[in-house]
Each structure stands twice: as C-alpha cells, then as structure tokens.
Amino acid sequence: MKRIAIVGAGGMARTRAQALMASGEVEICAVASRHLSTAQAFATEIGCATYFDDYRQLMTAHPDALLVEVPHTVQDEITGWALEQNLHLLIGGVLAANTETAQRILNLSRSRHRVVEAGFEARYDAVWIAAKTLLDSGELGDLVAIRSLALWGGDPKSWYYRQEDSGGMPLTHMSYCFINPIRWLAGNPHAVSAFSNRKLHTAPGLLNEETCVANLLFKGNVLGSLTAGFVKPGNLPAWTAMFIGTRAAVELFPLENGVGHLLFYRGDQCECRQFESADNPFKVQAAAFLASLDGSNQCRNTPADTLDDIRIAEAIVASGRQGCTISLVSA
Ligand SMILES: NC(=O)c1ccc[n+]([C@@H]2O[C@H](COP(=O)([O-])OP(=O)(O)OC[C@H]3O[C@@H](n4cnc5c(N)ncnc54)[C@H](OP(=O)(O)O)[C@@H]3O)[C@@H](O)[C@H]2O)c1
C-alpha cells in the first residue's frame, strides 16, 4: 500500500482521492486544508482519521506521496516544500504558476529522484488516445489544421477568476483544454499569435484574459486555432477539438469527468466511436502515477514535458498583450 496525503479539500481533491482509492493500492493517510472544518469534513468522507489546517503537519503521517489540489499560487509554495521533504507529487492541474517555478520543480524532481506528475488527465482519456492512434497511423493523411473550443462558466467569486490566485485563464484553463493534449498529438507549436478580451466580469483583480483565441503554428506548417475562456452562455456545447488532414478528419467530444466520443470523417462516411467501457481517465492517471512510484511506469505529464504547457500559456498572454507573433523556437 502507498501512503498518500492530500492538501486541498475541494472538488478535484474529491475526484482524485476517489480515483487513487479505486486502485486498491492506496491509503489516504492525512488531509490538510486551509480551514480545519473543511479538512475534517473531507477526511471523514473518505475514511481518513487524520486532518490538519497546516500542510506541514502532513509529514507526521509519514506519506510516500502528496496530492496537491489548491489554487496555483498556494500550490507553488506547497510543491516546493513537498519536494524538499522527498515526497512524490501528483498535482491537480498545471505544474506551477509560472515557468520559473516550474523549472525549479523540474530541477528538484531530478536532484531528489522524485516522481512529479501534472494533472492533465486528457493523455489518459480513451478519446484522446484513440485520436492519437489515428494521427500516428497516418490515416488522416498530412495534417492540415487543428481547431478547438473549450468554454467553461467561471464563477467570479472563486479563486479561478482571481488573476493573482490562478495565474490567469490561459495558464489555468487553456493549458489543459487543450494545449496539453494537442501537443501530445501534434508536437509543440513553433509560433503563437493570440488575442483576448474580457466582457462579462471585469472588476479589478479578476482575470485579465477572460476569453482567448490563440493561433498556433505547428511543425509541418500545421495551423492551429484554439479558443478558450470562462464565458459560456446557457447550454452551448463548447468542449471539442478537431484535427483535419488531407485524407480524413477527426472531431473529439471529450467529457470533463468521464470518457466522451469522437467522429471520424473519411470519404462520405462519418463514423461515431464511443468509449463506454473505457476507464475514467482520472483512475487511469492515478494508476499510472502509482506504478511510476515503483519505477514500473513513466507518467505522461513529466515536469520536463509539461513545462512547455506553461511556456505556451505565457506566450499566448504575451502575444495578446503586445499585439505580436511570438516565436517559440529557441534561437
Ligand atoms: N484536471 C481537471 O480536470 C481539473 C479540473 C478543474 C480543476 N483542476 C485543478 O485542480 C486543482 C484544484 O482545484 P479545485 O477545483 O478542486 O479547487 P477548489 O474546489 O476551489 O478547492 C481548493 C481547495 O484549496 C484549499 N486551499 C486554499 N488555500 C489553501 C491554503 N493556503 N492551504 C491549504 N489549502 C488551501 C481550499 O481550502 P478550504 O476549503 O479549507 O478553504 C479548498 O479546499 C487546481 O490545480 C485546478 O487547476 C483540474
């Protein structure tokens, strides 16, 4: 059994605690949160008897690894501390709030031989895996263009909407839907030209980039257009990605917690592929993380790889603010 401690007691701490426990190989040994009452309620819910309002006390429960599910700037402080304690890390979302901190995590993970996995579960999602298989097989022909749309109705009272706490919409939201899985399929972009606006919630301190369009140029002159943001009126279906090749195209409809479906367009056929029997991606990622602790697996969102999600998110912000195209190829 692996002893896993958790910091944070919100929505994603619940999702991932369940995913870790579903492996049958985990004991949640302690929970910490900002408020003792939330830590206690969450710990009780998952059958854990030890809880704190200070994450530093988690070490008294002798964990092997830490699940971190807190706002991103708080996360940076906790991940640095945890690596200094020689804990392995599963991080709820993006690796860090900026590239500088991400580089520090990468260095610490290497020098201390710790596993660090960023929480982009798409790379463990049957829909994205099937799309990757199609692209790798060459069935789409020469890749021409990529288009994605990911709108989420953000709560202006939550930390997600506070620029300082989240690090901004492109870092928080666009990195995971869908810069991270698109890079997995098409490689890293070479250049970015982006635009952003804020129309719905504009009070001081809230997100600078509420909605963003990023045009990305990938290897092989593949053109990408990614739209993401926190304005989502009504039940608008707005969670999709499309890969267009010279011979065929694939359109993905992933789910935020579960496995969606895809449409494969070839000739005059449109084939719908469902993945009802596939495992929940959070469970698959949790199992991959646990296997990597024994060295029997390599996770898919390593610090070295996922640093690029942050670089690209920062370039999107810089491009929009400066009104210029930014090259992502090192000189
Ligand atoms: N992969 C995905 O699909 C996905 C989706 C959504 C979010 N995420 C990521 O998941 C992570 C967690 O998001 P969430 O939606 O679960 O957030 P959330 O529901 O708002 O919960 C945040 C938790 O952090 C705790 N917290 C805040 N400040 C703290 C501090 N100083 N010390 C300790 N705990 C503190 C809060 O504690 P109290 O309750 O005690 O105040 C709360 O329990 C983020 O990294 C986010 O980007 C990933």
PDBQT file of the ligand as one rigid body, heavy atoms in Angstrom, charges set to zero:
ROOT
HETATM    1  N1  LIG A 401      -7.831  18.124 -14.465  1.00  0.00    +0.000 N 
HETATM    2  C1  LIG A 401      -9.013  18.667 -14.348  1.00  0.00    +0.000 C 
HETATM    3  O1  LIG A 401      -9.961  18.212 -14.952  1.00  0.00    +0.000 OA
HETATM    4  C2  LIG A 401      -9.210  19.851 -13.441  1.00  0.00    +0.000 A 
HETATM    5  C3  LIG A 401     -10.452  20.473 -13.403  1.00  0.00    +0.000 A 
HETATM    6  C4  LIG A 401     -10.626  21.535 -12.521  1.00  0.00    +0.000 A 
HETATM    7  C5  LIG A 401      -9.577  21.948 -11.734  1.00  0.00    +0.000 A 
HETATM    8  N2  LIG A 401      -8.369  21.354 -11.823  1.00  0.00    +0.000 N 
HETATM    9  C6  LIG A 401      -7.262  21.759 -10.943  1.00  0.00    +0.000 C 
HETATM   10  O2  LIG A 401      -7.486  21.152  -9.673  1.00  0.00    +0.000 OA
HETATM   11  C7  LIG A 401      -6.868  21.920  -8.654  1.00  0.00    +0.000 C 
HETATM   12  C8  LIG A 401      -7.842  22.173  -7.506  1.00  0.00    +0.000 C 
HETATM   13  O3  LIG A 401      -8.987  22.825  -7.984  1.00  0.00    +0.000 OA
HETATM   14  P1  LIG A 401     -10.427  22.663  -7.253  1.00  0.00    +0.000 P 
HETATM   15  O4  LIG A 401     -11.439  22.945  -8.312  1.00  0.00    +0.000 OA
HETATM   16  O5  LIG A 401     -10.504  21.404  -6.507  1.00  0.00    +0.000 OA
HETATM   17  O6  LIG A 401     -10.388  23.887  -6.263  1.00  0.00    +0.000 OA
HETATM   18  P2  LIG A 401     -11.436  24.202  -5.100  1.00  0.00    +0.000 P 
HETATM   19  O7  LIG A 401     -12.630  23.324  -5.204  1.00  0.00    +0.000 OA
HETATM   20  O8  LIG A 401     -11.629  25.670  -5.091  1.00  0.00    +0.000 OA
HETATM   21  O9  LIG A 401     -10.654  23.768  -3.791  1.00  0.00    +0.000 OA
HETATM   22  C9  LIG A 401      -9.469  24.411  -3.401  1.00  0.00    +0.000 C 
HETATM   23  C10 LIG A 401      -9.048  23.891  -2.052  1.00  0.00    +0.000 C 
HETATM   24  O10 LIG A 401      -7.803  24.518  -1.740  1.00  0.00    +0.000 OA
HETATM   25  C11 LIG A 401      -7.818  24.830  -0.378  1.00  0.00    +0.000 C 
HETATM   26  N3  LIG A 401      -6.883  25.918  -0.062  1.00  0.00    +0.000 N 
HETATM   27  C12 LIG A 401      -6.929  27.199  -0.444  1.00  0.00    +0.000 A 
HETATM   28  N4  LIG A 401      -5.897  27.883   0.069  1.00  0.00    +0.000 NA
HETATM   29  C13 LIG A 401      -5.193  26.994   0.812  1.00  0.00    +0.000 A 
HETATM   30  C14 LIG A 401      -4.022  27.072   1.598  1.00  0.00    +0.000 A 
HETATM   31  N5  LIG A 401      -3.378  28.236   1.738  1.00  0.00    +0.000 N 
HETATM   32  N6  LIG A 401      -3.554  25.947   2.221  1.00  0.00    +0.000 NA
HETATM   33  C15 LIG A 401      -4.204  24.780   2.069  1.00  0.00    +0.000 A 
HETATM   34  N7  LIG A 401      -5.334  24.645   1.341  1.00  0.00    +0.000 NA
HETATM   35  C16 LIG A 401      -5.811  25.728   0.720  1.00  0.00    +0.000 A 
HETATM   36  C17 LIG A 401      -9.241  25.229  -0.062  1.00  0.00    +0.000 C 
HETATM   37  O11 LIG A 401      -9.359  25.055   1.327  1.00  0.00    +0.000 OA
HETATM   38  P3  LIG A 401     -10.598  25.380   2.280  1.00  0.00    +0.000 P 
HETATM   39  O12 LIG A 401     -11.765  24.634   1.655  1.00  0.00    +0.000 OA
HETATM   40  O13 LIG A 401     -10.192  24.809   3.585  1.00  0.00    +0.000 OA
HETATM   41  O14 LIG A 401     -10.771  26.869   2.262  1.00  0.00    +0.000 OA
HETATM   42  C18 LIG A 401     -10.025  24.232  -0.925  1.00  0.00    +0.000 C 
HETATM   43  O15 LIG A 401     -10.323  23.060  -0.205  1.00  0.00    +0.000 OA
HETATM   44  C19 LIG A 401      -6.356  23.183  -9.352  1.00  0.00    +0.000 C 
HETATM   45  O16 LIG A 401      -5.000  22.994  -9.649  1.00  0.00    +0.000 OA
HETATM   46  C20 LIG A 401      -7.150  23.239 -10.645  1.00  0.00    +0.000 C 
HETATM   47  O17 LIG A 401      -6.496  23.910 -11.686  1.00  0.00    +0.000 OA
HETATM   48  C21 LIG A 401      -8.176  20.299 -12.659  1.00  0.00    +0.000 A 
ENDROOT
TORSDOF 0
